[in-house]
Amino acid sequence: MKLFELGLVEAVSLVKKGEVRVVEIVEDYMARIEQEDQKIKAYLTYAFDKALARAREIDSKKEKGQLAGAIIAIKDNIVTKGIRTTCASRILENFIPPYNATVIDRLEAEDAVIIGKTNLDEFAMGSSTENSAFFPTRNPWDTERVPGGSSGGSAAAVAAFEAMAALGSDTGGSVRQPAAFCGVVGLKPTYGRVSRYGLVAFASSLDQIGPLTRSVEDCALITSVIAGFDRQDSTSSPLPVPDYPAEFKVPLSKIRVGVLDNNSLSGVSQEVISNYQEILKLIEGLGIEVQRMSFPSWEYALPCYYVIAPSEASSNLARYDGVRYGFRAESRELSEMYLKTRTLGFGSEVKRRILLGTFALSSGYYEAYYAKAAQARQAIARELAEAFKKVDFIVIPTTPEPAFKLGEKQDPISMYLQDYFTVAANLAGIPGLSIPSGFTNGGLPLGLQVVGRSFAESKLLKFAFLLEKNLNLKNNKYEMIIRGRRKNEK
């Protein structure tokens, strides 16, 4: 086994026992990235020199942190001191932040090594990572297909063994959807569970940072490190953070699971439906109580999201005007500079969402659009809260279809529909976790999403761990990748 094939928990254990040095792991990942990333293009910026220096420092320490030996990739909308942070946009192409996001400080405090910054849809606006201003990222399972988005680079890096784990951000499914497309685990924590300080804002009431990993156990460890109150984020929760990995030792008692009725699956790929039904049979076979549920407000979640998110984006992105930082277009007067900077600096999808949001907030239309969307959001949150009085978790597909081909979704609406199963969790502020659930006939990964009550990440992770163990996909999945890699290397 090569070092980059180690799981995160396994690698940390070996480092702490003194059986492997962090420098050796970093060097193995550097070689892996140099070999593979020209095909996948998961990264925008490599941080090899900093990673090696950090690894040597960790190797010299007697007492090592919880993540010593963990090689982490970071979505390029999370600021990193001294490492370029672009948001995959020309407007921030050469921006080097003078400070770290809170999550970066917390990872490094536990001796994680940052290996590089990953590609994304520009300013996290997209579902395919084709909206990056620089280049699209490709799915490691089939390089003619997308890895999902907007955290597509992070998901692809983990799936292609170019990182042990990665951080992404999830505004409407941007961690969970690429996790499903790339066959990895992806968690959107409860809003406020993880600090947003240093996350470049898209939609501030929806954004949340979350991990992408190769296993639920790895996900639990990363989440336990990055979660918790932060004085620099007024929306972060002061609730104590459980020791998520330790919680696995405490078995779940009687579990009740809510599942979608057939009416909620119209328009969904038949392969996704078949996989979902197979998983439900497995859940019932474990003796878990299953309740069929309908969510009348669910049909409003997507239009609600695509009013609220662009509205917040139009406000947040007003700061990119060429005055303080980032790209500035050559011009003779101030109004011309604003116009040229934003015209040349933003891509077409970002412009589309700024226009949508500005329109929804404009005088005469605010009540008809934004105010109605806010009411719908409250109704969705209430409906989910009522459901959680009857069940512990809601189990649904992560995506309506498997990974699609690059360039296939030219119509923006068809791209927005990829968020059908994920946006409700963001609107309600509750946690959602995607785990690999099987494959299509063509060998593409599929994902299952588990949604839980606010701040119930501990139970959510334990239930996902139970499913992962009984699905018995993890080893098969990675053996398939490893066998394919070795075959290509011969």
C-alpha positions in Angstrom: 0.0 0.0 0.0 1.2 3.5 -0.9 1.0 6.1 1.8 -1.6 8.2 -0.1 -3.9 5.2 0.1 -4.0 5.4 3.9 -7.3 6.6 5.5 -7.0 9.7 7.6 -7.6 8.0 11.0 -5.2 5.3 10.0 -2.5 7.7 9.0 -2.8 9.7 12.2 -2.4 6.5 14.2 0.7 5.5 12.3 2.3 8.9 12.7 1.6 9.0 16.5 3.1 5.5 16.9 6.3 6.8 15.1 5.8 4.2 12.3 5.5 6.8 9.5 6.8 10.4 9.2 4.6 13.2 8.1 7.2 14.3 5.6 7.0 10.9 3.9 3.2 11.2 3.6 3.5 14.7 2.1 6.1 13.6 -0.4 3.9 10.7 -1.5 0.9 13.0 -2.0 3.1 15.5 -3.9 4.1 12.7 -6.3 0.5 11.5 -6.6 -0.8 15.1 -7.4 2.0 15.7 -9.9 1.0 12.4 -11.6 -2.8 12.7 -11.5 -3.8 16.3 -11.3 -3.0 17.2 -14.9 -6.0 14.9 -15.8 -8.3 15.8 -12.9 -7.4 19.5 -12.3 -8.7 19.4 -8.8 -6.3 22.2 -7.6 -5.9 25.9 -8.4 -2.9 26.4 -6.2 -0.4 23.9 -4.8 1.2 24.6 -1.4 4.0 22.0 -1.5 6.8 24.1 0.0 4.6 25.2 2.9 3.4 21.6 3.4 6.9 20.2 3.5 8.0 22.8 6.0 5.0 22.2 8.2 5.5 18.4 8.0 9.1 18.7 9.2 7.9 20.9 12.1 5.3 18.3 13.1 7.8 15.5 12.8 10.1 17.3 15.3 7.4 17.6 17.9 7.1 15.2 20.8 3.4 15.8 21.4 1.4 15.7 18.2 -2.1 16.9 17.5 -5.2 15.0 16.6 -4.6 15.4 12.9 -0.8 14.8 12.7 -0.4 13.1 9.3 -3.7 14.4 7.8 -3.1 15.9 4.4 -6.0 18.3 3.7 -7.1 20.3 0.6 -9.0 23.5 1.0 -11.7 24.9 -1.2 -10.4 28.2 -2.7 -13.1 30.4 -1.1 -11.7 29.8 2.4 -8.9 32.2 3.1 -5.4 31.0 3.8 -2.7 33.3 5.1 0.1 33.6 2.5 -1.6 31.2 0.1 -3.5 32.6 -2.9 -7.3 32.6 -2.5 -9.2 33.3 -5.8 -12.8 32.0 -5.4 -12.1 30.7 -8.9 -12.7 34.2 -10.1 -10.6 36.6 -12.2 -11.6 39.4 -9.8 -9.5 37.7 -7.1 -7.0 36.0 -9.3 -3.9 37.4 -7.4 -5.4 37.9 -3.9 -3.2 36.6 -1.1 -5.0 36.9 2.3 -3.2 38.3 5.3 -5.0 36.0 7.7 -6.4 32.5 8.1 -10.1 31.5 8.3 -10.9 30.1 11.8 -11.2 26.6 10.4 -7.7 26.8 9.0 -6.3 27.8 12.4 -8.1 25.0 14.0 -6.8 22.4 11.5 -3.3 23.6 11.9 -3.5 23.7 15.7 -4.1 20.0 15.5 -1.2 19.5 13.1 -3.0 19.0 9.9 -1.0 19.8 6.7 -2.6 22.0 4.0 -1.5 20.7 0.6 -3.3 23.1 -1.7 -6.4 25.1 -2.7 -9.1 23.4 -4.8 -11.1 24.5 -7.8 -14.8 25.5 -7.5 -17.6 27.2 -9.4 -16.8 30.9 -9.3 -17.8 32.3 -5.9 -19.4 28.9 -5.2 -22.2 29.5 -7.7 -22.8 26.3 -9.6 -23.3 22.5 -9.5 -20.5 21.2 -11.8 -17.3 23.2 -11.3 -17.6 24.2 -14.9 -18.1 27.8 -13.9 -14.6 28.2 -12.6 -12.9 31.2 -14.4 -9.8 29.1 -14.9 -10.7 25.5 -16.0 -13.2 22.8 -15.2 -12.4 20.0 -12.8 -13.1 16.4 -14.0 -14.6 13.5 -12.1 -12.0 10.9 -11.2 -14.5 8.1 -12.0 -15.0 9.3 -15.6 -13.0 12.3 -16.7 -15.6 13.1 -19.4 -18.0 13.9 -16.5 -18.3 16.7 -13.9 -17.4 16.2 -10.3 -20.4 18.2 -9.1 -20.2 21.6 -7.5 -19.5 24.0 -6.2 -16.9 22.1 -4.1 -16.0 19.9 -7.1 -12.3 20.3 -6.7 -12.4 19.3 -3.1 -14.5 16.2 -3.8 -12.3 15.2 -6.8 -9.1 15.6 -4.8 -10.4 13.2 -2.1 -11.8 10.7 -4.6 -8.6 10.7 -6.7 -6.3 10.2 -3.6 -4.9 13.7 -4.1 -5.8 14.5 -0.5 -6.9 12.5 2.6 -9.8 14.9 3.2 -10.9 18.4 2.1 -12.9 21.3 3.3 -15.7 22.7 1.1 -18.6 25.1 1.6 -22.3 24.3 1.3 -24.8 27.0 0.4 -27.4 24.8 -1.3 -25.7 21.4 -1.6 -22.2 22.3 -2.6 -20.5 19.7 -0.3 -23.1 17.0 -0.5 -23.8 16.9 -4.3 -20.1 16.7 -5.3 -19.6 14.1 -2.6 -22.3 12.0 -4.2 -20.9 12.5 -7.7 -17.4 11.5 -6.6 -18.3 8.6 -4.3 -17.1 10.2 -1.0 -18.6 11.4 2.3 -19.7 15.0 2.6 -21.2 16.8 5.6 -23.1 20.1 5.8 -23.2 20.9 9.5 -25.9 22.8 11.3 -25.8 26.5 10.5 -23.6 28.0 13.2 -21.9 24.7 14.2 -18.7 25.7 12.2 -17.3 29.2 12.1 -17.8 31.1 8.8 -15.0 33.6 9.6 -12.7 33.6 6.6 -15.2 31.9 4.3 -15.8 34.3 1.4 -19.5 35.0 1.5 -22.0 33.9 -1.1 -25.3 33.8 0.8 -24.5 34.6 4.5 -27.7 33.0 6.0 -27.1 29.7 4.1 -23.3 29.2 3.8 -21.6 26.6 6.0 -18.2 25.0 5.8 -18.1 21.2 5.9 -15.6 18.3 5.3 -15.3 15.8 2.4 -13.7 12.6 3.4 -13.3 8.9 2.3 -15.1 7.5 5.4 -17.7 8.6 8.0 -15.0 8.0 10.7 -12.7 10.5 9.0 -15.5 13.0 8.6 -16.3 12.7 12.4 -12.7 13.5 13.3 -12.4 16.5 11.0 -15.7 17.9 12.2 -14.8 17.6 15.9 -11.7 19.8 15.2 -13.3 22.5 13.1 -16.6 22.8 15.0 -17.3 25.2 17.9 -18.0 28.7 18.9 -15.9 31.5 17.4 -16.0 35.1 18.7 -15.2 36.3 15.2 -18.4 34.9 13.8 -21.5 36.3 15.4 -23.7 33.5 14.0 -21.6 30.7 15.5 -23.2 28.6 18.2 -21.9 28.5 21.8 -23.3 25.0 22.3 -20.5 22.5 23.3 -19.1 20.3 20.6 -19.3 16.5 21.3 -16.3 14.2 20.7 -17.8 12.8 17.5 -15.4 9.9 17.0 -15.8 8.8 20.7 -19.6 8.9 20.2 -19.4 5.9 17.8 -18.8 3.7 20.9 -22.3 4.5 22.2 -24.9 2.6 20.1 -28.0 4.2 18.8 -31.2 3.1 20.5 -34.5 2.8 18.7 -34.2 4.6 15.4 -37.1 6.0 13.3 -36.4 7.1 9.8 -38.6 9.1 7.5 -38.4 8.4 3.7 -40.0 10.0 0.7 -43.2 8.8 -0.8 -43.2 8.0 -4.5 -44.8 11.3 -5.5 -41.7 13.2 -4.3 -39.5 11.2 -6.8 -41.0 12.3 -10.1 -38.4 13.5 -12.5 -35.6 11.6 -10.7 -33.3 9.2 -12.6 -34.5 5.6 -12.5 -31.1 4.4 -11.4 -31.2 6.8 -8.5 -34.7 5.6 -7.5 -33.7 1.9 -7.8 -30.7 2.5 -5.6 -32.8 4.5 -3.1 -35.3 1.6 -2.8 -32.5 -0.9 -2.3 -31.1 1.2 0.6 -34.6 1.4 2.2 -34.9 -2.4 2.1 -31.5 -2.6 3.8 -32.6 -0.1 6.4 -35.8 -2.1 7.1 -33.7 -5.3 7.2 -31.7 -3.7 10.1 -34.9 -3.5 12.1 -35.2 0.2 11.8 -38.6 1.7 11.8 -39.4 3.4 8.4 -42.2 6.0 7.9 -43.3 7.2 4.5 -43.6 11.0 4.5 -44.7 13.7 2.2 -43.4 17.3 2.4 -45.8 19.6 0.6 -43.5 22.6 1.1 -40.6 20.8 -0.5 -41.6 21.8 -4.0 -41.1 25.4 -3.0 -37.6 24.9 -1.7 -35.8 25.3 -5.0 -37.5 28.5 -6.2 -37.2 29.9 -2.6 -33.5 29.2 -2.6 -33.0 30.8 -6.0 -34.5 34.0 -4.7 -32.8 34.2 -1.3 -29.3 33.1 -2.3 -28.9 35.5 -5.3 -30.4 38.3 -3.2 -27.7 37.8 -0.5 -25.1 37.3 -3.2 -25.9 40.6 -4.9 -25.3 42.4 -1.6 -22.1 40.4 -0.6 -20.5 40.8 -4.0 -21.0 44.5 -4.1 -17.6 44.8 -2.3 -15.7 43.7 -5.4 -15.6 47.1 -7.1 -11.8 47.5 -7.9 -11.3 50.1 -5.1 -9.9 48.1 -2.1 -8.5 44.8 -3.4 -8.7 42.4 -6.3 -8.8 43.1 -10.0 -9.2 46.7 -11.2 -9.9 47.6 -14.8 -8.1 50.5 -16.4 -10.4 53.5 -16.7 -10.6 57.2 -16.8 -13.3 57.8 -14.2 -14.9 56.1 -11.2 -18.2 54.9 -12.7 -16.3 53.5 -15.7 -14.0 51.6 -13.4 -16.9 50.0 -11.5 -18.5 49.0 -14.8 -15.4 47.6 -16.4 -14.0 45.9 -13.3 -17.2 44.0 -12.6 -17.9 43.2 -16.3 -14.4 41.8 -16.9 -13.9 40.3 -13.4 -17.1 38.3 -13.0 -18.2 35.3 -15.0 -21.6 34.8 -16.6 -23.2 32.7 -13.8 -22.1 35.2 -11.1 -23.5 38.1 -13.2 -26.7 36.2 -13.7 -27.2 35.7 -10.0 -26.3 39.2 -9.1 -28.9 40.4 -11.6 -31.5 38.0 -10.2 -30.8 39.1 -6.6 -30.8 42.8 -7.4 -34.1 42.5 -9.2 -35.7 40.5 -6.3 -34.6 43.2 -3.8 -35.5 46.2 -6.0 -38.3 48.6 -5.1 -41.7 47.3 -6.3 -40.5 43.7 -6.4 -39.2 43.0 -2.9 -42.6 42.0 -1.5 -43.5 39.9 -4.5 -40.2 37.9 -4.5 -37.9 38.2 -1.5 -40.6 38.6 1.1 -42.6 35.6 -0.3 -39.4 33.5 -0.4 -38.7 34.3 3.3 -42.2 33.1 4.2 -41.7 29.9 2.2 -38.4 29.4 4.0 -40.2 29.6 7.4 -42.8 27.1 6.2 -40.1 24.6 5.0 -38.3 24.9 8.4 -41.6 24.4 10.3 -42.5 21.3 8.1 -39.1 19.7 8.8 -39.3 20.5 12.5 -42.7 18.8 12.6 -41.3 15.8 10.8 -38.5 15.4 13.4 -41.1 15.0 16.1 -42.0 11.7 14.5 -38.6 10.5 13.2 -34.9 10.8 14.0 -33.6 11.1 10.5 -34.9 11.8 7.0 -33.2 9.6 4.3 -33.4 10.8 0.7 -31.3 10.6 -2.4 -28.5 13.2 -2.6 -28.9 14.0 -6.2 -31.7 13.5 -8.8 -29.2 11.9 -11.3 -25.6 10.6 -11.4 -22.7 12.7 -12.6 -23.5 14.2 -16.0 -21.1 14.9 -18.9 -19.1 18.1 -19.2 -21.0 20.6 -21.2 -24.3 18.7 -21.0 -26.3 21.2 -18.9 -26.3 24.4 -21.0 -29.7 25.5 -19.7 -29.2 27.2 -16.3 -32.5 25.8 -15.0 -31.4 22.2 -15.7 -28.3 22.9 -13.6 -30.3 24.5 -10.8 -32.5 21.4 -10.6 -29.4 19.4 -9.4 -30.0 21.0 -6.0 -33.5 19.6 -5.6 -32.8 17.3 -2.7 -30.2 19.5 -0.9 -31.4 23.1 -0.6 -34.1 22.4 2.1 -31.4 21.6 4.7 -29.7 25.0 4.1 -33.0 26.9 4.2 -33.8 25.2 7.5 -30.3 25.4 8.9 -30.2 21.7 9.7 -27.3 19.2 9.1 -27.2 16.9 6.0 -24.7 14.2 5.3 -24.1 12.4 2.0 -22.5 8.9 1.9 -21.8 6.6 -1.0 -24.7 4.3 -1.6 -23.9 2.3 -4.7 -23.2 2.6 -8.4 -25.0 3.0 -11.7 -24.8 0.2 -14.3 -22.1 2.2 -15.9 -20.0 2.3 -12.7 -20.8 5.9 -11.6 -21.1 6.6 -7.8 -24.5 7.4 -6.3 -25.1 9.1 -2.9 -27.6 8.8 -0.1 -28.4 11.8 2.1 -29.3 11.7 5.7 -30.8 14.8 7.3 -31.2 15.4 11.0 -32.3 17.8 13.7 -30.3 20.9 14.4 -27.0 20.2 16.2 -27.7 16.4 16.0 -24.4 15.8 14.1 -23.4 13.2 16.6 -26.4 11.0 16.0 -26.3 11.7 12.3 -22.7 10.5 12.0 -23.4 7.4 14.1 -26.3 6.5 11.8 -24.3 7.1 8.7 -21.5 5.0 10.2 -24.0 2.2 10.7 -25.2 2.5 7.1 -21.7 2.6 5.7 -20.7 -0.5 7.6 -23.8 -2.4 6.4 -23.6 -1.2 2.8 -20.1 -2.6 2.7 -19.2 -0.3 -0.1 -16.1 1.5 1.3 -13.5 -1.2 0.7 -15.0 -2.3 -2.6 -15.1 1.3 -3.8 -11.4 2.0 -3.0 -10.2 -1.4 -4.2 -11.8 -0.5 -7.6 -10.0 2.8 -7.7 -6.7 1.4 -6.6 -7.0 -1.5 -9.0 -7.7 0.9 -11.8 -4.7 3.1 -10.9 -2.3 0.2 -10.7 -3.6 -1.1 -14.1 -2.9 2.3 -15.6 0.6 2.5 -14.1 1.7 -0.9 -15.6 
